[in-house]
Amino acid sequence: MHSHRSSKKSQKPFKSKHASKGSIKALNKGKIEKASAGNKAVKTMGKWDRRNQKDQIRAAKMVELATDRKLFDGKSGAPKIVTVVGMSEDVDVNGLVCKMMGLESLQSKISTHEVERFKQKFTVITPSLDNFLEVLDAARIADFVILAFSPVAAFNDSEYILKCVAEQGVSNVISVVTETGMLTDKKRVERIDEIKTFSDYFFPQDKIFDIENATDCANLVRNIAQKFPKGVNWRDQRAFVLADNVQEVDGQVCVSGVVRGKGFNLLRTVHLPGYGDFKIAKAEVLKHGQAELVIPGEDVLAKNDGDDEDMDMEEDDVMEEEEEIQDQQLGVKVDGHHYFPDTAREAMQEKYAKRRVPKGTSEQQAKWLIDETLINSDDEFEDEQMEEDEVDMDAEDGAHVEFDMDEETRQLEEYKSLREELDFPDEVELKPGESAKERFAKYRGMKSLRNWDASQDDYPEEYKNCVTFNYNAMKNRVLKDSTDLQPGQYVKLYIEAPVSIVSEAQEHADSPFVVYGLHKYESDQAVCHVTMNPCFDQEETAPIKSKDELILQLGPRRLVVNPLYGTESTIAKFDRFLTRPCMATYIGPATFGNVPALWFRKSENGAMELVGTGSFDSTDPRKMLIKRAVLTGHPFKIHKKLVTIRYMFFNPEDINWFKAVPLFTKMGRSGFIKMSLGTHGYMKATFDQHLNGMDTVAMALYKRVWPKVARELE
């Protein structure tokens, strides 16, 4: 038989015992070999095993989905929460709800209605557009959010609301248009297209419902009744109850409602927005009109508490007085050490200054000579002193001449007038007569921030009291915590809280009263890190400095914080202003899960301005924020690599104190201080290369900054 052979001839591969790196890389083509997991043999699954595994996963998913859908099944199921928000003042929200539910009038902003046609119950919330926080609270707990647009109004006011609602997380969004009867058919179609284009930017949708059309109105109700809400990730990871009734029972706050989300653990605390965190005294489940007391289960997470030990940040407060006095005399620390102790230098100078050494012996060789070898009257000796090099330098450079104070002041003012702006963003200027030793007492010199010694930091008390744990490992355990109350149960929660909350809740009955369940450690203070992405116009609005007061909405909480801004590394550089995406740090309650964060700033008229968005990152007290202060000086005289510098300090005590800190220039030169000159703050320094006269000499000092404690927004 004839066989068809390929015309291609395979080349014989090159055989080499020593293959090059390039050939190995080309042969692997980017593949990375997985590290073997020991000597265990890898068991490959057969065809039927793989099929069985997929069937088991599919069955578990179906059971989970059926359990979730059971929450809203039938008349006995939990009512779906529907929030209706008018996008402008001319939208009749009450009329919209009456058309949907077949009512004549609406008595309250929060009402529950039953639709017999679909055998469903709806809890409708109609927040006022004037109260911005009320709109966010209603959208935060809603299963469906209906955005009601006007047939004629512009979208100027609604854009800001939709942006905030989208950033905080929302379940299902439906857009409707009202009162289209005043428009012609052509105008009505154009208006619907405009609304769809605008709303799709925030929430993509298939259809815009026209409430004036009876078919669209019925389809809207059917869509809400038959569709299962997709939920919000952070909200589904914790339990919450929308209160149907709030009353006082035996000095405790009793809240009745349906459990939603994950389910309550009675051993954990709950959060009441605007009031704080409180414990649950007891809970009752209502079944067929009878209340059954629920007994808390075993604390599963308490078994492994010993593995998560708090970081011991306390230092030994008892120190010897001699060491304290010595530290005060040795000057500023560089990389945690004293490099130039004055007492040791003076003792060395006294010992070797007046020694007689053989002629031609260098200074370094003289230190190694034993006193016995120096006792020889027949040899030729010479007097060698430690200040010999300094005398030579003065001879070459000329003697230092000091100006009087009036002339110094005049030259300083002239120098400042010629500088249009500072050379470094974190530059600090000293005033004449100001002591740098006192102003920068908490600063230290660093050659590299990696060498920062945290044991030398003076921790504040609020920082020591923060809980410490492995955040990623604890998050996986906490989110799988056991529950005592299951979703869909109608319960009564007896909360150990001030009874004044009951009267305030009854006064604000039109606002939703929600009880959020917390995970373990979420009521404890921790060092929190939250991402911050600025979204304000930095050219037109006022800048935001670190420690400026902001309002942070983090999941169920609203906190008043004074955050510190820095990079995302473990040893982060402190940012004085919010100019770029960064990490905000504060001391507050810990939070688990990918919880969205909204940063607000109060304007002069009291309005809430959104200045940033982000999410909760972690809790880590070992992360350090380092603040840098740069002192600059002017090259007064330049002789090769030797430079006389002024205007960095104004007295010789400061020069001797910061003598160990290295110098650098704006053009990349590096050097160190040799000695001080006179009494007006002049000093000599040596650099690695010849200095340019237009260059600026600088010294960087560092200190650790500590975050402030956040408080609950009332």
C-alpha positions in Angstrom: 0.0 0.0 0.0 1.1 3.5 -0.6 1.8 5.5 2.5 1.8 9.3 2.7 4.9 10.5 4.4 5.5 14.0 5.5 8.0 16.0 3.5 9.4 17.6 6.7 12.6 16.2 8.1 13.1 16.5 11.8 16.4 18.0 12.8 18.7 16.1 15.1 18.6 17.9 18.5 21.7 19.4 19.8 23.1 17.3 22.7 25.1 19.1 25.3 26.0 18.3 28.9 26.2 22.0 29.8 23.1 23.7 28.4 23.0 27.5 28.5 20.5 29.4 30.5 18.9 30.8 27.4 18.4 27.3 25.9 16.8 26.0 29.1 14.5 29.0 29.2 13.5 28.6 25.6 12.9 24.9 26.2 10.7 25.5 29.2 8.8 28.2 27.5 7.8 29.9 30.8 6.8 26.7 32.6 7.6 26.5 36.2 8.0 23.1 37.9 5.9 22.6 40.9 7.7 21.7 44.1 7.0 18.2 45.2 4.9 17.8 48.3 7.2 15.1 49.8 7.6 11.5 49.0 3.8 10.9 48.8 2.7 9.5 45.5 0.2 11.7 43.7 -3.0 9.8 43.2 -4.7 10.7 39.9 -8.4 10.6 39.8 -10.2 8.4 37.4 -13.0 9.4 35.1 -15.8 8.2 37.4 -14.1 9.8 40.4 -14.0 13.2 38.7 -17.6 12.8 37.6 -18.7 11.9 41.1 -16.8 14.9 42.6 -18.6 17.3 40.2 -22.0 15.8 41.1 -21.3 16.3 44.8 -20.3 19.9 44.2 -23.4 20.5 42.1 -25.7 18.9 44.7 -24.1 21.0 47.5 -24.7 24.2 45.5 -28.3 23.3 44.8 -28.9 22.6 48.5 -27.3 26.0 49.4 -29.4 27.8 46.8 -32.6 26.1 47.9 -31.9 27.1 51.5 -31.3 30.7 50.5 -34.5 30.9 48.5 -36.5 29.4 51.3 -36.0 32.7 53.1 -38.7 34.4 50.9 -40.9 31.4 50.0 -44.6 31.8 50.5 -46.7 34.0 52.8 -44.8 32.8 55.9 -41.4 33.8 54.4 -39.5 37.0 55.2 -40.7 40.1 53.4 -38.4 41.5 50.7 -37.0 44.9 51.6 -37.6 47.4 48.8 -36.2 50.9 49.0 -37.7 53.5 46.7 -35.5 56.6 46.1 -36.7 59.6 44.2 -33.9 61.1 42.0 -35.3 64.6 42.2 -37.7 66.7 44.3 -40.6 66.6 41.8 -40.9 62.7 42.0 -44.0 61.5 43.9 -42.5 58.5 45.7 -45.7 57.8 47.7 -47.8 57.8 44.5 -45.3 55.3 42.9 -45.6 52.9 45.9 -49.4 53.1 45.9 -49.5 52.2 42.2 -47.2 49.3 42.7 -49.1 47.9 45.8 -52.6 48.9 44.8 -53.0 51.3 47.7 -54.9 54.5 48.1 -52.4 56.2 50.3 -49.2 55.6 52.2 -49.1 56.3 55.9 -45.5 55.8 56.9 -42.0 55.8 55.3 -41.6 52.2 56.4 -44.5 49.8 55.7 -45.1 46.1 55.0 -47.5 45.1 52.3 -48.7 41.7 51.1 -49.4 41.0 47.4 -51.9 38.2 47.1 -51.3 37.7 43.4 -47.6 36.7 43.9 -48.0 35.4 47.5 -45.2 37.7 48.6 -44.7 40.3 51.3 -42.7 43.6 50.8 -41.3 46.0 53.3 -41.1 49.3 51.5 -38.8 52.1 52.7 -39.1 55.6 51.2 -36.2 57.7 52.5 -36.3 61.5 52.2 -34.0 62.9 49.5 -33.0 65.7 51.9 -31.4 63.3 54.4 -28.4 61.9 52.6 -27.4 59.4 55.3 -31.0 58.1 55.5 -30.8 57.3 51.8 -27.5 55.4 52.3 -28.9 53.5 55.3 -32.1 52.4 53.4 -30.1 51.3 50.3 -27.6 49.4 52.5 -30.2 46.9 53.8 -32.4 46.7 50.8 -32.9 43.6 48.6 -34.2 45.8 45.8 -33.5 49.5 45.2 -35.9 51.3 42.9 -34.6 54.6 41.4 -37.5 56.8 40.4 -36.6 59.4 37.8 -38.5 62.5 36.8 -39.7 63.0 33.2 -38.1 66.4 33.0 -35.6 67.0 35.8 -31.8 66.9 35.1 -29.4 64.3 36.6 -27.2 66.8 38.5 -28.4 65.9 42.0 -28.8 62.2 41.4 -25.2 61.5 40.1 -23.7 62.0 43.6 -26.3 59.8 45.3 -25.8 56.9 42.8 -22.0 57.1 43.1 -22.2 56.7 46.9 -24.8 53.9 46.7 -22.8 52.0 44.2 -19.6 52.3 46.3 -21.1 51.1 49.5 -22.5 48.0 47.8 -26.1 47.4 46.7 -28.1 44.3 45.8 -30.5 44.7 42.8 -31.3 48.0 41.2 -34.3 48.8 39.0 -34.9 52.2 37.3 -38.3 53.6 36.6 -39.7 56.8 35.2 -42.9 58.5 36.5 -45.5 60.8 35.1 -44.7 60.3 31.5 -48.3 61.3 30.5 -47.2 64.9 30.2 -44.8 63.9 27.4 -45.5 63.1 23.8 -44.7 59.6 22.5 -41.5 60.8 20.9 -40.3 62.7 24.0 -41.2 59.8 26.2 -39.0 57.4 24.2 -36.1 59.9 24.2 -36.5 60.4 27.9 -36.4 56.7 28.6 -33.3 56.4 26.5 -31.6 59.2 28.4 -32.4 57.6 31.7 -31.1 54.2 30.6 -27.9 55.7 29.3 -27.4 57.6 32.6 -28.3 54.7 35.0 -26.3 52.1 33.0 -23.1 54.0 33.9 -23.6 53.0 37.5 -26.0 50.0 37.3 -26.4 48.2 33.9 -30.0 47.2 33.3 -32.1 45.6 30.6 -35.2 47.8 30.8 -36.5 51.1 32.2 -40.1 50.6 33.5 -42.7 53.2 32.8 -45.0 53.4 35.8 -47.8 55.2 33.9 -48.0 52.0 31.7 -50.1 49.4 33.6 -48.2 46.5 31.9 -44.9 47.9 33.0 -46.1 48.5 36.5 -47.4 44.9 36.8 -44.1 43.5 35.3 -42.1 45.6 37.8 -44.0 44.0 40.8 -43.7 40.5 39.2 -39.9 41.1 38.7 -39.4 41.9 42.3 -41.6 39.0 43.6 -40.1 36.3 41.4 -36.5 37.4 41.3 -34.1 36.3 44.0 -31.9 39.2 45.2 -28.2 38.7 44.5 -27.2 40.2 47.9 -24.1 42.1 49.0 -21.0 40.1 49.9 -20.1 42.0 53.2 -23.7 42.1 54.3 -24.2 38.3 53.7 -21.2 37.5 55.8 -22.9 38.8 59.0 -26.3 38.8 60.5 -28.7 41.8 60.7 -32.3 42.5 61.7 -34.6 45.2 60.4 -36.6 46.0 63.5 -40.4 45.7 63.3 -40.7 46.8 67.0 -38.4 48.3 69.5 -39.5 48.3 73.2 -38.1 48.2 76.7 -38.3 44.9 78.7 -36.8 44.6 82.2 -34.3 47.4 81.6 -33.1 46.0 78.3 -33.8 47.0 74.7 -36.0 44.3 73.0 -35.8 44.3 69.2 -38.2 42.1 67.1 -37.6 41.2 63.5 -36.5 38.6 60.9 -33.0 37.4 60.9 -31.2 38.0 57.6 -27.7 37.4 56.3 -25.6 34.7 57.9 -27.2 34.2 61.4 -26.5 35.4 64.9 -24.0 33.9 67.4 -25.4 34.9 70.8 -21.8 34.9 72.3 -20.9 37.8 70.0 -21.8 41.5 70.3 -24.1 43.4 68.1 -23.8 46.9 66.7 -26.5 49.6 66.8 -25.6 52.3 64.3 -25.1 55.6 66.0 -25.0 54.1 69.5 -22.2 51.5 69.7 -21.6 47.8 70.4 -23.6 45.9 73.0 -24.0 42.3 74.3 -27.0 40.1 73.8 -28.6 39.1 77.1 -30.9 36.5 75.6 -32.9 35.7 72.4 -36.3 34.1 71.7 -37.5 32.5 68.5 -41.2 33.0 67.8 -42.9 29.9 66.3 -46.7 29.8 65.9 -47.2 32.6 68.3 -45.0 31.0 71.1 -41.6 32.2 72.2 -38.8 29.7 72.6 -35.7 30.6 74.5 -32.5 30.0 72.5 -29.5 28.6 74.5 -26.1 29.8 73.2 -23.9 27.1 71.7 -20.2 26.4 72.4 -17.7 29.1 71.4 -15.7 27.3 68.7 -13.2 30.1 68.2 -12.3 30.1 71.9 -10.5 26.8 71.6 -7.7 28.3 69.6 -7.4 31.6 71.4 -4.1 30.5 72.8 -2.5 30.5 69.4 -3.2 34.2 68.8 -1.2 35.8 71.5 -1.2 39.6 71.7 2.0 41.3 70.8 3.8 42.5 73.9 4.6 46.1 73.1 5.4 47.2 76.6 9.0 48.1 77.3 11.0 48.0 80.4 10.3 51.3 82.1 13.0 50.9 84.8 16.3 52.2 83.4 19.5 53.1 85.2 20.0 56.8 85.7 23.6 56.6 84.4 22.4 55.2 81.0 19.8 57.9 80.7 22.4 60.7 81.4 24.8 59.0 78.9 22.2 58.9 76.2 21.5 62.6 76.6 25.2 63.4 76.2 26.0 61.2 73.2 23.8 63.0 70.7 21.2 61.8 68.2 21.0 58.1 67.3 21.7 56.9 63.8 20.3 53.4 63.0 19.7 53.0 66.7 23.3 53.5 67.7 25.5 56.3 68.9 28.3 56.6 66.4 30.2 59.6 67.8 30.2 59.5 71.6 31.8 62.7 72.8 33.2 61.3 76.0 35.1 58.5 74.2 36.5 61.0 71.6 37.7 63.4 74.3 39.4 60.5 76.2 41.1 59.4 73.0 42.3 62.9 72.3 43.7 63.4 75.8 45.5 60.0 75.6 47.2 60.5 72.2 47.4 64.3 71.7 50.7 64.8 73.5 52.4 61.5 72.9 55.9 61.6 71.4 56.1 59.2 68.4 58.9 58.4 66.0 59.2 60.6 63.0 57.2 59.6 60.0 54.6 57.7 62.1 51.0 58.3 61.0 48.1 58.9 63.4 46.7 55.4 62.9 50.1 53.8 63.5 50.6 55.9 66.6 47.5 54.4 68.2 49.1 50.9 68.0 52.3 51.8 69.6 52.9 50.5 73.2 54.1 53.1 75.7 57.3 51.0 76.4 58.4 51.3 72.7 58.2 55.0 72.9 60.7 55.4 75.7 63.9 55.9 73.7 65.8 59.2 74.0 68.2 58.5 71.2 65.5 58.4 68.4 64.2 61.4 66.7 60.7 62.4 67.8 58.2 64.9 66.8 55.0 66.2 68.4 51.9 65.0 66.6 48.6 66.2 67.6 45.1 65.3 66.6 44.2 68.8 65.4 47.0 68.9 62.8 44.7 68.2 59.9 42.3 70.9 61.1 45.1 73.5 61.2 46.1 72.6 57.7 42.6 73.0 56.5 42.3 76.4 58.1 45.5 77.4 56.5 44.3 76.4 53.0 40.8 77.7 53.4 41.5 80.8 55.4 40.4 81.5 59.0 36.7 81.6 59.8 35.4 85.2 60.4 32.1 85.7 62.1 29.7 88.4 61.2 27.7 90.3 63.8 24.1 89.4 64.4 22.7 92.3 62.4 24.7 91.2 59.3 23.8 87.6 59.8 20.1 88.5 60.0 20.3 90.6 56.9 22.1 87.9 54.9 19.5 85.3 56.1 16.6 87.4 55.0 18.3 88.0 51.6 18.9 84.3 51.2 15.2 83.5 52.0 13.9 86.1 49.6 15.9 84.5 46.7 14.4 81.1 47.4 11.1 80.9 45.5 10.0 77.6 47.0 11.4 74.9 49.3 13.7 72.3 47.7 12.0 69.2 49.4 8.3 68.6 50.0 9.0 67.6 53.7 11.5 70.4 54.3 11.5 72.1 57.7 13.0 75.5 58.4 14.5 76.5 61.7 14.2 80.0 63.1 17.3 81.8 64.3 17.7 81.1 68.0 15.5 78.0 67.8 17.0 74.8 69.3 17.0 71.9 66.9 17.9 69.5 69.7 14.6 70.3 71.5 12.4 70.5 68.4 13.6 67.2 67.0 14.1 65.4 70.3 11.9 62.4 69.1 13.7 62.2 65.7 16.6 59.9 64.8 18.9 59.6 61.9 18.6 56.6 59.5 20.7 55.4 56.7 18.0 53.0 55.7 14.4 52.6 57.0 14.9 48.8 57.0 17.2 49.3 60.0 14.4 50.8 62.1 14.5 49.3 65.6 10.9 49.2 66.9 12.1 48.3 70.4 13.4 51.8 70.9 9.9 53.4 70.2 7.9 54.9 73.0 4.5 53.2 72.5 1.4 55.2 73.6 -1.1 53.5 76.0 -3.9 53.3 73.4 -1.5 51.5 71.0 -0.5 49.0 73.7 -4.1 48.1 74.4 -4.9 47.1 70.8 -5.5 43.4 70.0 -3.1 41.6 67.8 -3.6 38.5 65.7 -2.8 37.0 62.3 -5.5 38.8 60.3 -5.7 36.5 57.3 -5.8 33.3 59.3 -8.3 34.7 61.8 -10.5 36.0 59.0 -10.9 32.5 57.5 -11.9 31.2 61.0 -14.2 34.0 61.9 -16.2 33.9 58.8 -16.9 30.2 59.4 -18.1 30.8 63.0 -21.1 28.9 64.3 -24.6 30.5 64.6 -27.4 30.1 67.1 -30.1 32.0 65.2 -30.7 31.0 61.6 -31.8 33.3 58.7 -35.6 33.5 58.2 -36.4 33.1 61.9 -38.6 35.7 63.6 -36.7 36.5 66.8 -36.7 38.8 69.8 -33.2 40.1 70.8 -32.8 41.4 74.4 -29.8 43.7 74.2 -27.9 45.1 77.2 -28.1 48.8 76.0 -29.3 52.1 77.5 -33.1 52.2 77.5 -32.9 55.7 76.1 -32.4 54.1 72.7 -36.0 53.0 72.8 -37.5 56.5 73.1 -35.1 57.8 70.4 -36.1 54.9 68.0 -39.8 55.7 68.6 -39.2 59.4 67.8 -37.5 58.5 64.5 -39.9 55.7 63.6 -39.7 56.7 59.9 -36.0 55.8 59.8 -35.0 52.1 59.7 -33.7 50.7 63.0 -31.2 47.9 62.2 -29.2 45.5 64.5 -26.0 44.2 63.0 -24.3 41.1 64.3 -20.5 41.3 64.8 -17.8 38.7 64.5 -15.2 38.0 67.2 -12.7 40.9 67.8 -14.9 43.3 65.8 -15.8 45.1 69.0 -12.2 45.3 70.1 -9.8 48.1 69.3 -7.1 47.4 66.8 -4.7 49.2 64.5 -6.8 49.3 61.3 -5.5 49.9 57.7 -8.0 51.0 55.1 -7.3 51.7 51.4 -7.9 55.3 50.3 -8.5 56.3 46.7 -9.0 60.1 46.5 -12.0 61.1 44.3 -12.1 64.9 44.9 -10.8 67.7 42.8 -7.5 68.6 44.3 -7.2 71.9 42.4 -10.6 73.4 43.3 -11.2 72.1 46.8 -9.2 72.5 50.0 -6.3 70.0 50.5 -6.7 67.2 53.1 -3.9 66.8 55.6 -3.1 63.8 57.7 -5.0 63.8 61.0 -7.8 66.0 59.5 -11.2 64.8 60.7 -13.1 62.6 58.3 -16.2 60.5 58.5 -15.6 56.8 57.5 -18.5 54.6 56.6 -17.2 51.0 56.9 -19.9 48.4 56.3 -22.4 48.8 59.1 -20.3 51.5 61.0 -19.8 55.2 60.7 -16.8 56.5 62.5 -15.2 59.9 63.0 -11.5 59.3 62.3 -8.3 61.3 62.1 -6.4 59.0 59.7 -2.7 58.9 58.9 -1.7 58.4 55.2 1.2 56.4 54.0 2.4 53.7 51.6 1.3 50.0 51.8 4.7 48.6 52.9 5.4 47.4 56.4 7.7 50.3 57.1 5.7 53.0 55.3 6.6 56.6 54.5 4.2 59.1 56.1 2.3 61.4 53.7 1.5 64.9 55.0 -1.3 65.4 52.5 -3.7 63.2 50.6 -2.6 63.5 47.0 -2.5 59.8 45.8 -3.9 56.4 46.5 -2.6 55.3 49.8 -3.3 53.4 53.0 -5.1 55.2 55.8 -4.3 54.1 59.4 -6.3 54.7 62.6 -7.2 52.9 65.9 -10.7 51.5 65.8 -12.8 48.4 65.8 -11.5 45.5 63.7 -13.5 44.4 60.6 -13.4 41.1 58.7 -14.1 40.6 55.1 -13.8 42.8 52.0 -15.9 45.6 53.4 -16.2 48.8 51.3 -15.2 52.1 52.8 -16.5 55.5 52.0 -14.6 58.6 53.2 -16.6 61.8 53.7 -15.6 65.3 54.7 -18.1 67.8 56.2 -18.3 71.0 54.3 -18.9 74.5 55.9 -22.6 74.2 55.3 -22.7 70.7 57.0 -23.1 68.7 53.8 -21.3 65.4 53.3 -18.6 65.5 50.6 -17.3 62.2 49.3 -13.5 62.5 49.2 -12.4 58.9 48.8 -13.3 55.3 48.4 -11.6 52.0 49.3 -12.0 48.9 51.4 -10.8 47.4 54.7 -7.3 45.9 54.3 -6.0 44.4 57.5 -5.2 45.0 61.2 -1.4 45.0 61.9 0.2 47.0 64.7 3.6 46.0 63.4 3.2 48.3 60.4 5.1 51.6 61.1 4.5 55.0 59.7 7.8 57.0 59.5 7.7 60.8 59.2 10.6 62.5 57.6 11.9 66.1 58.3 14.6 67.5 56.1 16.8 70.3 57.3 18.6 72.3 54.5 21.7 74.5 54.5 23.5 76.7 52.1 27.1 76.1 50.9 29.0 79.2 52.1 32.5 78.3 51.0 33.7 75.4 48.9 37.3 74.1 48.9 37.5 70.9 46.8 35.5 68.4 48.8 35.5 70.5 52.0 32.5 72.8 52.3 31.5 75.4 54.9 27.7 75.2 55.4 25.3 77.7 57.1 21.6 78.2 57.8 21.0 74.5 58.7 21.6 75.2 62.4 22.1 78.3 64.4 24.2 77.2 67.4 27.2 74.8 67.8 25.2 72.6 70.3 22.8 71.5 67.6 25.7 70.7 65.2 27.4 68.5 67.8 24.1 66.8 68.6 23.3 65.9 65.0 27.0 65.3 64.0 26.5 61.6 63.3 23.6 62.0 60.8 24.8 61.8 57.2 24.4 64.6 54.7 23.1 64.6 51.2 22.5 67.2 48.5 19.8 67.9 46.0 22.2 66.9 43.2 23.0 63.5 44.7 26.2 64.1 46.7 26.7 62.6 50.1 28.9 63.6 53.0 29.2 64.1 56.8 29.8 66.8 59.3 33.4 67.3 60.5 33.3 70.2 62.9 31.4 73.3 63.9 32.7 76.8 63.3 32.1 79.8 65.6 28.9 80.4 67.5 26.4 81.2 64.7 25.8 77.7 63.4 28.5 77.4 60.7 30.0 74.0 60.2 32.5 72.2 57.9 31.5 69.0 56.1 33.3 66.6 53.7 31.6 65.2 50.6 32.3 62.4 48.2 32.7 64.7 45.2 33.2 68.4 44.4 30.1 70.4 45.3 28.2 72.8 43.0 27.7 76.3 44.3 24.0 76.1 43.3 23.5 72.8 45.2 21.5 72.5 48.5 22.9 70.5 51.5 20.3 68.6 53.4 19.9 66.3 56.4 17.0 63.8 56.9 15.6 63.0 60.3 12.9 60.4 61.0 10.4 59.7 63.7 7.5 57.2 64.1 4.0 58.7 64.1 1.1 57.0 66.0 -2.5 56.8 64.8 -5.4 58.3 66.7 -8.4 56.6 68.2 -11.6 56.8 66.2 -15.1 57.3 67.7 -18.6 56.5 66.8 -20.6 59.0 64.7 -23.6 60.1 66.7 
